[in-house]
Amino acid sequence: MAVVTVRNLPDETHRAIKVRAAHHGRSTEAEIRAILDEAVRPADRVKVGSALAALRAKFGGVDLDVTRDPAPTEAAKFE
């Protein structure tokens, strides 16, 4: 896991993060991780899988008949 050092953080900002962390019942470091995670991965982002499922629902999708061939397969020959 990566380690990040933030230099020249104003004292006022650090105090505000400490207060916010206490309000949420977590450490200052955990609060900073939560802030960064929320900033780069917002809850309202569109996820590819969800978008594809919505598209399938919109157009009805396709039902495929997938049946396996019961015949045995032949081994590959490397000659």
PyMOL Python script that loads the backbone (N, CA, C, O; Angstrom):
from pymol import cmd

cmd.read_pdbstr("""\
ATOM      1  N   MET A   1       0.841  -1.165   0.000  1.00  0.00           N
ATOM      2  CA  MET A   1       0.000   0.000   0.000  1.00  0.00           C
ATOM      3  C   MET A   1       0.895   1.240   0.000  1.00  0.00           C
ATOM      4  O   MET A   1       1.945   1.253   0.642  1.00  0.00           O
ATOM      5  N   ALA A   2       0.486   2.251  -0.703  1.00  0.00           N
ATOM      6  CA  ALA A   2       1.284   3.470  -0.846  1.00  0.00           C
ATOM      7  C   ALA A   2       1.255   4.318   0.420  1.00  0.00           C
ATOM      8  O   ALA A   2       0.301   4.283   1.198  1.00  0.00           O
ATOM      9  N   VAL A   3       2.316   5.071   0.599  1.00  0.00           N
ATOM     10  CA  VAL A   3       2.417   6.026   1.703  1.00  0.00           C
ATOM     11  C   VAL A   3       2.589   7.399   1.085  1.00  0.00           C
ATOM     12  O   VAL A   3       3.395   7.575   0.172  1.00  0.00           O
ATOM     13  N   VAL A   4       1.830   8.382   1.581  1.00  0.00           N
ATOM     14  CA  VAL A   4       1.879   9.737   1.054  1.00  0.00           C
ATOM     15  C   VAL A   4       2.214  10.694   2.195  1.00  0.00           C
ATOM     16  O   VAL A   4       1.652  10.588   3.285  1.00  0.00           O
ATOM     17  N   THR A   5       3.128  11.626   1.940  1.00  0.00           N
ATOM     18  CA  THR A   5       3.469  12.665   2.905  1.00  0.00           C
ATOM     19  C   THR A   5       2.980  13.989   2.356  1.00  0.00           C
ATOM     20  O   THR A   5       3.264  14.336   1.210  1.00  0.00           O
ATOM     21  N   VAL A   6       2.247  14.725   3.169  1.00  0.00           N
ATOM     22  CA  VAL A   6       1.743  16.033   2.757  1.00  0.00           C
ATOM     23  C   VAL A   6       2.555  17.091   3.492  1.00  0.00           C
ATOM     24  O   VAL A   6       2.523  17.160   4.721  1.00  0.00           O
ATOM     25  N   ARG A   7       3.263  17.894   2.763  1.00  0.00           N
ATOM     26  CA  ARG A   7       4.103  18.935   3.359  1.00  0.00           C
ATOM     27  C   ARG A   7       3.384  20.282   3.334  1.00  0.00           C
ATOM     28  O   ARG A   7       2.514  20.520   2.496  1.00  0.00           O
ATOM     29  N   ASN A   8       3.750  21.132   4.240  1.00  0.00           N
ATOM     30  CA  ASN A   8       3.261  22.516   4.308  1.00  0.00           C
ATOM     31  C   ASN A   8       1.743  22.596   4.464  1.00  0.00           C
ATOM     32  O   ASN A   8       1.104  23.487   3.905  1.00  0.00           O
ATOM     33  N   LEU A   9       1.176  21.675   5.216  1.00  0.00           N
ATOM     34  CA  LEU A   9      -0.253  21.707   5.505  1.00  0.00           C
ATOM     35  C   LEU A   9      -0.491  22.782   6.570  1.00  0.00           C
ATOM     36  O   LEU A   9       0.103  22.719   7.647  1.00  0.00           O
ATOM     37  N   PRO A  10      -1.331  23.744   6.294  1.00  0.00           N
ATOM     38  CA  PRO A  10      -1.563  24.800   7.286  1.00  0.00           C
ATOM     39  C   PRO A  10      -2.111  24.229   8.598  1.00  0.00           C
ATOM     40  O   PRO A  10      -2.887  23.273   8.597  1.00  0.00           O
ATOM     41  N   ASP A  11      -1.691  24.835   9.720  1.00  0.00           N
ATOM     42  CA  ASP A  11      -2.142  24.385  11.038  1.00  0.00           C
ATOM     43  C   ASP A  11      -3.663  24.412  11.147  1.00  0.00           C
ATOM     44  O   ASP A  11      -4.266  23.529  11.757  1.00  0.00           O
ATOM     45  N   GLU A  12      -4.269  25.423  10.557  1.00  0.00           N
ATOM     46  CA  GLU A  12      -5.733  25.552  10.594  1.00  0.00           C
ATOM     47  C   GLU A  12      -6.402  24.361   9.911  1.00  0.00           C
ATOM     48  O   GLU A  12      -7.403  23.844  10.407  1.00  0.00           O
ATOM     49  N   THR A  13      -5.857  23.925   8.782  1.00  0.00           N
ATOM     50  CA  THR A  13      -6.394  22.774   8.056  1.00  0.00           C
ATOM     51  C   THR A  13      -6.223  21.507   8.880  1.00  0.00           C
ATOM     52  O   THR A  13      -7.137  20.685   8.955  1.00  0.00           O
ATOM     53  N   HIS A  14      -5.064  21.346   9.496  1.00  0.00           N
ATOM     54  CA  HIS A  14      -4.813  20.168  10.318  1.00  0.00           C
ATOM     55  C   HIS A  14      -5.780  20.113  11.494  1.00  0.00           C
ATOM     56  O   HIS A  14      -6.319  19.052  11.808  1.00  0.00           O
ATOM     57  N   ARG A  15      -5.999  21.254  12.144  1.00  0.00           N
ATOM     58  CA  ARG A  15      -6.957  21.294  13.263  1.00  0.00           C
ATOM     59  C   ARG A  15      -8.365  20.953  12.788  1.00  0.00           C
ATOM     60  O   ARG A  15      -9.090  20.233  13.474  1.00  0.00           O
ATOM     61  N   ALA A  16      -8.757  21.459  11.626  1.00  0.00           N
ATOM     62  CA  ALA A  16     -10.091  21.186  11.095  1.00  0.00           C
ATOM     63  C   ALA A  16     -10.262  19.697  10.800  1.00  0.00           C
ATOM     64  O   ALA A  16     -11.329  19.133  11.042  1.00  0.00           O
ATOM     65  N   ILE A  17      -9.223  19.067  10.282  1.00  0.00           N
ATOM     66  CA  ILE A  17      -9.288  17.630  10.004  1.00  0.00           C
ATOM     67  C   ILE A  17      -9.386  16.846  11.305  1.00  0.00           C
ATOM     68  O   ILE A  17     -10.131  15.869  11.384  1.00  0.00           O
ATOM     69  N   LYS A  18      -8.641  17.261  12.326  1.00  0.00           N
ATOM     70  CA  LYS A  18      -8.703  16.590  13.625  1.00  0.00           C
ATOM     71  C   LYS A  18     -10.104  16.683  14.224  1.00  0.00           C
ATOM     72  O   LYS A  18     -10.611  15.709  14.782  1.00  0.00           O
ATOM     73  N   VAL A  19     -10.732  17.862  14.106  1.00  0.00           N
ATOM     74  CA  VAL A  19     -12.096  18.039  14.613  1.00  0.00           C
ATOM     75  C   VAL A  19     -13.068  17.166  13.833  1.00  0.00           C
ATOM     76  O   VAL A  19     -13.936  16.514  14.414  1.00  0.00           O
ATOM     77  N   ARG A  20     -12.918  17.161  12.528  1.00  0.00           N
ATOM     78  CA  ARG A  20     -13.791  16.344  11.680  1.00  0.00           C
ATOM     79  C   ARG A  20     -13.622  14.856  11.997  1.00  0.00           C
ATOM     80  O   ARG A  20     -14.601  14.110  12.031  1.00  0.00           O
ATOM     81  N   ALA A  21     -12.386  14.433  12.228  1.00  0.00           N
ATOM     82  CA  ALA A  21     -12.112  13.038  12.572  1.00  0.00           C
ATOM     83  C   ALA A  21     -12.776  12.671  13.900  1.00  0.00           C
ATOM     84  O   ALA A  21     -13.376  11.604  14.023  1.00  0.00           O
ATOM     85  N   ALA A  22     -12.669  13.548  14.879  1.00  0.00           N
ATOM     86  CA  ALA A  22     -13.301  13.295  16.174  1.00  0.00           C
ATOM     87  C   ALA A  22     -14.816  13.210  16.025  1.00  0.00           C
ATOM     88  O   ALA A  22     -15.467  12.387  16.669  1.00  0.00           O
ATOM     89  N   HIS A  23     -15.363  14.056  15.184  1.00  0.00           N
ATOM     90  CA  HIS A  23     -16.818  14.049  14.943  1.00  0.00           C
ATOM     91  C   HIS A  23     -17.263  12.722  14.333  1.00  0.00           C
ATOM     92  O   HIS A  23     -18.352  12.231  14.630  1.00  0.00           O
ATOM     93  N   HIS A  24     -16.413  12.142  13.476  1.00  0.00           N
ATOM     94  CA  HIS A  24     -16.739  10.863  12.834  1.00  0.00           C
ATOM     95  C   HIS A  24     -16.246   9.656  13.634  1.00  0.00           C
ATOM     96  O   HIS A  24     -16.479   8.513  13.242  1.00  0.00           O
ATOM     97  N   GLY A  25     -15.569   9.909  14.749  1.00  0.00           N
ATOM     98  CA  GLY A  25     -15.115   8.818  15.604  1.00  0.00           C
ATOM     99  C   GLY A  25     -13.968   7.998  15.021  1.00  0.00           C
ATOM    100  O   GLY A  25     -13.910   6.783  15.210  1.00  0.00           O
ATOM    101  N   ARG A  26     -13.063   8.656  14.319  1.00  0.00           N
ATOM    102  CA  ARG A  26     -11.913   7.947  13.764  1.00  0.00           C
ATOM    103  C   ARG A  26     -10.656   8.800  13.931  1.00  0.00           C
ATOM    104  O   ARG A  26     -10.723   9.967  14.318  1.00  0.00           O
ATOM    105  N   SER A  27      -9.521   8.193  13.631  1.00  0.00           N
ATOM    106  CA  SER A  27      -8.250   8.901  13.765  1.00  0.00           C
ATOM    107  C   SER A  27      -8.115   9.950  12.661  1.00  0.00           C
ATOM    108  O   SER A  27      -8.833   9.929  11.662  1.00  0.00           O
ATOM    109  N   THR A  28      -7.179  10.857  12.875  1.00  0.00           N
ATOM    110  CA  THR A  28      -6.924  11.883  11.859  1.00  0.00           C
ATOM    111  C   THR A  28      -6.475  11.237  10.553  1.00  0.00           C
ATOM    112  O   THR A  28      -6.905  11.645   9.474  1.00  0.00           O
ATOM    113  N   GLU A  29      -5.614  10.234  10.650  1.00  0.00           N
ATOM    114  CA  GLU A  29      -5.136   9.537   9.453  1.00  0.00           C
ATOM    115  C   GLU A  29      -6.281   8.848   8.721  1.00  0.00           C
ATOM    116  O   GLU A  29      -6.356   8.902   7.493  1.00  0.00           O
ATOM    117  N   ALA A  30      -7.174   8.200   9.472  1.00  0.00           N
ATOM    118  CA  ALA A  30      -8.330   7.538   8.848  1.00  0.00           C
ATOM    119  C   ALA A  30      -9.247   8.569   8.202  1.00  0.00           C
ATOM    120  O   ALA A  30      -9.835   8.311   7.152  1.00  0.00           O
ATOM    121  N   GLU A  31      -9.368   9.720   8.819  1.00  0.00           N
ATOM    122  CA  GLU A  31     -10.214  10.781   8.250  1.00  0.00           C
ATOM    123  C   GLU A  31      -9.625  11.287   6.941  1.00  0.00           C
ATOM    124  O   GLU A  31     -10.355  11.517   5.977  1.00  0.00           O
ATOM    125  N   ILE A  32      -8.311  11.461   6.904  1.00  0.00           N
ATOM    126  CA  ILE A  32      -7.659  11.915   5.673  1.00  0.00           C
ATOM    127  C   ILE A  32      -7.853  10.891   4.564  1.00  0.00           C
ATOM    128  O   ILE A  32      -8.105  11.256   3.416  1.00  0.00           O
ATOM    129  N   ARG A  33      -7.736   9.597   4.906  1.00  0.00           N
ATOM    130  CA  ARG A  33      -7.980   8.553   3.901  1.00  0.00           C
ATOM    131  C   ARG A  33      -9.413   8.631   3.384  1.00  0.00           C
ATOM    132  O   ARG A  33      -9.651   8.495   2.184  1.00  0.00           O
ATOM    133  N   ALA A  34     -10.364   8.848   4.286  1.00  0.00           N
ATOM    134  CA  ALA A  34     -11.774   8.936   3.875  1.00  0.00           C
ATOM    135  C   ALA A  34     -12.007  10.141   2.969  1.00  0.00           C
ATOM    136  O   ALA A  34     -12.736  10.051   1.981  1.00  0.00           O
ATOM    137  N   ILE A  35     -11.388  11.259   3.307  1.00  0.00           N
ATOM    138  CA  ILE A  35     -11.539  12.477   2.489  1.00  0.00           C
ATOM    139  C   ILE A  35     -10.976  12.242   1.087  1.00  0.00           C
ATOM    140  O   ILE A  35     -11.611  12.582   0.089  1.00  0.00           O
ATOM    141  N   LEU A  36      -9.783  11.660   1.024  1.00  0.00           N
ATOM    142  CA  LEU A  36      -9.173  11.406  -0.286  1.00  0.00           C
ATOM    143  C   LEU A  36      -9.977  10.399  -1.095  1.00  0.00           C
ATOM    144  O   LEU A  36     -10.174  10.576  -2.297  1.00  0.00           O
ATOM    145  N   ASP A  37     -10.440   9.344  -0.435  1.00  0.00           N
ATOM    146  CA  ASP A  37     -11.226   8.320  -1.121  1.00  0.00           C
ATOM    147  C   ASP A  37     -12.514   8.916  -1.681  1.00  0.00           C
ATOM    148  O   ASP A  37     -12.893   8.625  -2.816  1.00  0.00           O
ATOM    149  N   GLU A  38     -13.174   9.733  -0.904  1.00  0.00           N
ATOM    150  CA  GLU A  38     -14.416  10.371  -1.343  1.00  0.00           C
ATOM    151  C   GLU A  38     -14.160  11.331  -2.506  1.00  0.00           C
ATOM    152  O   GLU A  38     -14.988  11.460  -3.408  1.00  0.00           O
ATOM    153  N   ALA A  39     -13.010  11.999  -2.476  1.00  0.00           N
ATOM    154  CA  ALA A  39     -12.695  12.978  -3.522  1.00  0.00           C
ATOM    155  C   ALA A  39     -12.439  12.306  -4.870  1.00  0.00           C
ATOM    156  O   ALA A  39     -12.850  12.826  -5.908  1.00  0.00           O
ATOM    157  N   VAL A  40     -11.767  11.166  -4.863  1.00  0.00           N
ATOM    158  CA  VAL A  40     -11.417  10.545  -6.135  1.00  0.00           C
ATOM    159  C   VAL A  40     -12.396   9.466  -6.566  1.00  0.00           C
ATOM    160  O   VAL A  40     -12.419   9.085  -7.736  1.00  0.00           O
ATOM    161  N   ARG A  41     -13.208   8.967  -5.634  1.00  0.00           N
ATOM    162  CA  ARG A  41     -14.202   7.949  -5.972  1.00  0.00           C
ATOM    163  C   ARG A  41     -15.538   8.321  -5.334  1.00  0.00           C
ATOM    164  O   ARG A  41     -15.953   7.695  -4.359  1.00  0.00           O
ATOM    165  N   PRO A  42     -16.215   9.339  -5.876  1.00  0.00           N
ATOM    166  CA  PRO A  42     -17.485   9.775  -5.278  1.00  0.00           C
ATOM    167  C   PRO A  42     -18.564   8.694  -5.372  1.00  0.00           C
ATOM    168  O   PRO A  42     -18.570   7.877  -6.293  1.00  0.00           O
ATOM    169  N   ALA A  43     -19.466   8.711  -4.407  1.00  0.00           N
ATOM    170  CA  ALA A  43     -20.523   7.691  -4.341  1.00  0.00           C
ATOM    171  C   ALA A  43     -21.458   7.739  -5.552  1.00  0.00           C
ATOM    172  O   ALA A  43     -22.044   6.721  -5.921  1.00  0.00           O
ATOM    173  N   ASP A  44     -21.602   8.911  -6.170  1.00  0.00           N
ATOM    174  CA  ASP A  44     -22.537   9.044  -7.293  1.00  0.00           C
ATOM    175  C   ASP A  44     -21.890   8.754  -8.645  1.00  0.00           C
ATOM    176  O   ASP A  44     -22.495   9.013  -9.686  1.00  0.00           O
ATOM    177  N   ARG A  45     -20.657   8.216  -8.642  1.00  0.00           N
ATOM    178  CA  ARG A  45     -20.013   7.910  -9.917  1.00  0.00           C
ATOM    179  C   ARG A  45     -20.734   6.743 -10.603  1.00  0.00           C
ATOM    180  O   ARG A  45     -21.312   5.876  -9.948  1.00  0.00           O
ATOM    181  N   VAL A  46     -20.683   6.747 -11.905  1.00  0.00           N
ATOM    182  CA  VAL A  46     -21.310   5.674 -12.676  1.00  0.00           C
ATOM    183  C   VAL A  46     -20.309   4.541 -12.813  1.00  0.00           C
ATOM    184  O   VAL A  46     -19.200   4.736 -13.310  1.00  0.00           O
ATOM    185  N   LYS A  47     -20.702   3.371 -12.374  1.00  0.00           N
ATOM    186  CA  LYS A  47     -19.837   2.202 -12.487  1.00  0.00           C
ATOM    187  C   LYS A  47     -20.179   1.478 -13.789  1.00  0.00           C
ATOM    188  O   LYS A  47     -21.347   1.413 -14.172  1.00  0.00           O
ATOM    189  N   VAL A  48     -19.186   0.944 -14.459  1.00  0.00           N
ATOM    190  CA  VAL A  48     -19.374   0.328 -15.769  1.00  0.00           C
ATOM    191  C   VAL A  48     -20.381  -0.815 -15.704  1.00  0.00           C
ATOM    192  O   VAL A  48     -21.268  -0.908 -16.552  1.00  0.00           O
ATOM    193  N   GLY A  49     -20.253  -1.678 -14.714  1.00  0.00           N
ATOM    194  CA  GLY A  49     -21.170  -2.815 -14.596  1.00  0.00           C
ATOM    195  C   GLY A  49     -22.608  -2.366 -14.415  1.00  0.00           C
ATOM    196  O   GLY A  49     -23.523  -2.934 -15.012  1.00  0.00           O
ATOM    197  N   SER A  50     -22.806  -1.351 -13.595  1.00  0.00           N
ATOM    198  CA  SER A  50     -24.155  -0.829 -13.374  1.00  0.00           C
ATOM    199  C   SER A  50     -24.710  -0.200 -14.649  1.00  0.00           C
ATOM    200  O   SER A  50     -25.889  -0.362 -14.966  1.00  0.00           O
ATOM    201  N   ALA A  51     -23.857   0.516 -15.374  1.00  0.00           N
ATOM    202  CA  ALA A  51     -24.297   1.140 -16.625  1.00  0.00           C
ATOM    203  C   ALA A  51     -24.685   0.087 -17.649  1.00  0.00           C
ATOM    204  O   ALA A  51     -25.686   0.239 -18.349  1.00  0.00           O
ATOM    205  N   LEU A  52     -23.900  -0.979 -17.742  1.00  0.00           N
ATOM    206  CA  LEU A  52     -24.221  -2.048 -18.692  1.00  0.00           C
ATOM    207  C   LEU A  52     -25.504  -2.776 -18.295  1.00  0.00           C
ATOM    208  O   LEU A  52     -26.300  -3.135 -19.163  1.00  0.00           O
ATOM    209  N   ALA A  53     -25.715  -2.999 -17.006  1.00  0.00           N
ATOM    210  CA  ALA A  53     -26.941  -3.660 -16.553  1.00  0.00           C
ATOM    211  C   ALA A  53     -28.152  -2.792 -16.856  1.00  0.00           C
ATOM    212  O   ALA A  53     -29.198  -3.309 -17.248  1.00  0.00           O
ATOM    213  N   ALA A  54     -28.027  -1.475 -16.678  1.00  0.00           N
ATOM    214  CA  ALA A  54     -29.131  -0.569 -16.981  1.00  0.00           C
ATOM    215  C   ALA A  54     -29.426  -0.565 -18.486  1.00  0.00           C
ATOM    216  O   ALA A  54     -30.586  -0.524 -18.896  1.00  0.00           O
ATOM    217  N   LEU A  55     -28.383  -0.607 -19.293  1.00  0.00           N
ATOM    218  CA  LEU A  55     -28.563  -0.639 -20.746  1.00  0.00           C
ATOM    219  C   LEU A  55     -29.265  -1.920 -21.170  1.00  0.00           C
ATOM    220  O   LEU A  55     -30.154  -1.892 -22.021  1.00  0.00           O
ATOM    221  N   ARG A  56     -28.867  -3.046 -20.576  1.00  0.00           N
ATOM    222  CA  ARG A  56     -29.510  -4.323 -20.874  1.00  0.00           C
ATOM    223  C   ARG A  56     -30.977  -4.278 -20.488  1.00  0.00           C
ATOM    224  O   ARG A  56     -31.835  -4.739 -21.242  1.00  0.00           O
ATOM    225  N   ALA A  57     -31.273  -3.725 -19.312  1.00  0.00           N
ATOM    226  CA  ALA A  57     -32.659  -3.636 -18.852  1.00  0.00           C
ATOM    227  C   ALA A  57     -33.487  -2.757 -19.797  1.00  0.00           C
ATOM    228  O   ALA A  57     -34.658  -3.040 -20.053  1.00  0.00           O
ATOM    229  N   LYS A  58     -32.872  -1.701 -20.305  1.00  0.00           N
ATOM    230  CA  LYS A  58     -33.578  -0.775 -21.198  1.00  0.00           C
ATOM    231  C   LYS A  58     -33.981  -1.450 -22.506  1.00  0.00           C
ATOM    232  O   LYS A  58     -35.078  -1.221 -23.017  1.00  0.00           O
ATOM    233  N   PHE A  59     -33.086  -2.284 -23.049  1.00  0.00           N
ATOM    234  CA  PHE A  59     -33.342  -2.896 -24.344  1.00  0.00           C
ATOM    235  C   PHE A  59     -33.800  -4.344 -24.259  1.00  0.00           C
ATOM    236  O   PHE A  59     -34.040  -4.974 -25.290  1.00  0.00           O
ATOM    237  N   GLY A  60     -33.924  -4.875 -23.071  1.00  0.00           N
ATOM    238  CA  GLY A  60     -34.452  -6.218 -22.914  1.00  0.00           C
ATOM    239  C   GLY A  60     -33.433  -7.331 -22.932  1.00  0.00           C
ATOM    240  O   GLY A  60     -33.706  -8.412 -22.411  1.00  0.00           O
ATOM    241  N   GLY A  61     -32.278  -7.112 -23.507  1.00  0.00           N
ATOM    242  CA  GLY A  61     -31.246  -8.140 -23.513  1.00  0.00           C
ATOM    243  C   GLY A  61     -31.558  -9.271 -24.475  1.00  0.00           C
ATOM    244  O   GLY A  61     -32.542  -9.222 -25.213  1.00  0.00           O
ATOM    245  N   VAL A  62     -30.717 -10.282 -24.459  1.00  0.00           N
ATOM    246  CA  VAL A  62     -30.862 -11.427 -25.346  1.00  0.00           C
ATOM    247  C   VAL A  62     -30.686 -12.689 -24.516  1.00  0.00           C
ATOM    248  O   VAL A  62     -29.753 -12.787 -23.718  1.00  0.00           O
ATOM    249  N   ASP A  63     -31.575 -13.649 -24.700  1.00  0.00           N
ATOM    250  CA  ASP A  63     -31.426 -14.935 -24.030  1.00  0.00           C
ATOM    251  C   ASP A  63     -30.714 -15.884 -24.982  1.00  0.00           C
ATOM    252  O   ASP A  63     -31.173 -16.127 -26.098  1.00  0.00           O
ATOM    253  N   LEU A  64     -29.600 -16.410 -24.529  1.00  0.00           N
ATOM    254  CA  LEU A  64     -28.831 -17.329 -25.349  1.00  0.00           C
ATOM    255  C   LEU A  64     -29.011 -18.749 -24.835  1.00  0.00           C
ATOM    256  O   LEU A  64     -29.038 -18.986 -23.628  1.00  0.00           O
ATOM    257  N   ASP A  65     -29.134 -19.689 -25.764  1.00  0.00           N
ATOM    258  CA  ASP A  65     -29.198 -21.091 -25.391  1.00  0.00           C
ATOM    259  C   ASP A  65     -27.761 -21.613 -25.417  1.00  0.00           C
ATOM    260  O   ASP A  65     -27.212 -21.884 -26.485  1.00  0.00           O
ATOM    261  N   VAL A  66     -27.173 -21.747 -24.261  1.00  0.00           N
ATOM    262  CA  VAL A  66     -25.794 -22.191 -24.176  1.00  0.00           C
ATOM    263  C   VAL A  66     -25.790 -23.615 -23.638  1.00  0.00           C
ATOM    264  O   VAL A  66     -26.003 -23.851 -22.449  1.00  0.00           O
ATOM    265  N   THR A  67     -25.543 -24.555 -24.539  1.00  0.00           N
ATOM    266  CA  THR A  67     -25.460 -25.957 -24.128  1.00  0.00           C
ATOM    267  C   THR A  67     -24.075 -26.469 -24.475  1.00  0.00           C
ATOM    268  O   THR A  67     -23.525 -26.159 -25.532  1.00  0.00           O
ATOM    269  N   ARG A  68     -23.523 -27.256 -23.568  1.00  0.00           N
ATOM    270  CA  ARG A  68     -22.190 -27.804 -23.783  1.00  0.00           C
ATOM    271  C   ARG A  68     -22.258 -29.027 -24.679  1.00  0.00           C
ATOM    272  O   ARG A  68     -23.196 -29.821 -24.604  1.00  0.00           O
ATOM    273  N   ASP A  69     -21.258 -29.165 -25.517  1.00  0.00           N
ATOM    274  CA  ASP A  69     -21.124 -30.349 -26.352  1.00  0.00           C
ATOM    275  C   ASP A  69     -20.544 -31.454 -25.463  1.00  0.00           C
ATOM    276  O   ASP A  69     -19.438 -31.303 -24.943  1.00  0.00           O
ATOM    277  N   PRO A  70     -21.278 -32.571 -25.278  1.00  0.00           N
ATOM    278  CA  PRO A  70     -20.803 -33.616 -24.370  1.00  0.00           C
ATOM    279  C   PRO A  70     -19.658 -34.456 -24.940  1.00  0.00           C
ATOM    280  O   PRO A  70     -19.089 -35.281 -24.225  1.00  0.00           O
ATOM    281  N   ALA A  71     -19.317 -34.263 -26.194  1.00  0.00           N
ATOM    282  CA  ALA A  71     -18.245 -35.053 -26.803  1.00  0.00           C
ATOM    283  C   ALA A  71     -16.909 -34.682 -26.169  1.00  0.00           C
ATOM    284  O   ALA A  71     -16.664 -33.511 -25.880  1.00  0.00           O
ATOM    285  N   PRO A  72     -16.046 -35.667 -25.952  1.00  0.00           N
ATOM    286  CA  PRO A  72     -14.741 -35.358 -25.357  1.00  0.00           C
ATOM    287  C   PRO A  72     -13.883 -34.546 -26.321  1.00  0.00           C
ATOM    288  O   PRO A  72     -13.997 -34.685 -27.539  1.00  0.00           O
ATOM    289  N   THR A  73     -13.040 -33.716 -25.772  1.00  0.00           N
ATOM    290  CA  THR A  73     -12.167 -32.902 -26.605  1.00  0.00           C
ATOM    291  C   THR A  73     -10.850 -33.645 -26.852  1.00  0.00           C
ATOM    292  O   THR A  73     -10.459 -34.512 -26.069  1.00  0.00           O
ATOM    293  N   GLU A  74     -10.187 -33.301 -27.927  1.00  0.00           N
ATOM    294  CA  GLU A  74      -8.909 -33.922 -28.234  1.00  0.00           C
ATOM    295  C   GLU A  74      -7.793 -33.065 -27.666  1.00  0.00           C
ATOM    296  O   GLU A  74      -7.872 -31.836 -27.674  1.00  0.00           O
ATOM    297  N   ALA A  75      -6.758 -33.720 -27.175  1.00  0.00           N
ATOM    298  CA  ALA A  75      -5.608 -33.005 -26.644  1.00  0.00           C
ATOM    299  C   ALA A  75      -4.873 -32.296 -27.760  1.00  0.00           C
ATOM    300  O   ALA A  75      -4.879 -32.756 -28.902  1.00  0.00           O
ATOM    301  N   ALA A  76      -4.244 -31.183 -27.442  1.00  0.00           N
ATOM    302  CA  ALA A  76      -3.470 -30.440 -28.431  1.00  0.00           C
ATOM    303  C   ALA A  76      -2.214 -31.218 -28.789  1.00  0.00           C
ATOM    304  O   ALA A  76      -1.626 -31.883 -27.935  1.00  0.00           O
ATOM    305  N   LYS A  77      -1.798 -31.137 -30.060  1.00  0.00           N
ATOM    306  CA  LYS A  77      -0.592 -31.822 -30.525  1.00  0.00           C
ATOM    307  C   LYS A  77       0.459 -30.762 -30.864  1.00  0.00           C
ATOM    308  O   LYS A  77       0.222 -29.868 -31.676  1.00  0.00           O
ATOM    309  N   PHE A  78       1.592 -30.881 -30.240  1.00  0.00           N
ATOM    310  CA  PHE A  78       2.668 -29.931 -30.469  1.00  0.00           C
ATOM    311  C   PHE A  78       3.818 -30.645 -31.193  1.00  0.00           C
ATOM    312  O   PHE A  78       4.768 -31.107 -30.562  1.00  0.00           O
ATOM    313  N   GLU A  79       3.719 -30.727 -32.494  1.00  0.00           N
ATOM    314  CA  GLU A  79       4.743 -31.410 -33.279  1.00  0.00           C
ATOM    315  C   GLU A  79       5.337 -30.484 -34.296  1.00  0.00           C
ATOM    316  O   GLU A  79       6.220 -30.884 -35.054  1.00  0.00           O
TER     317      GLU A  79
END
""", "prot")
cmd.dss("prot")
cmd.show_as("cartoon", "prot")
cmd.util.cbc("prot")
cmd.orient("prot")
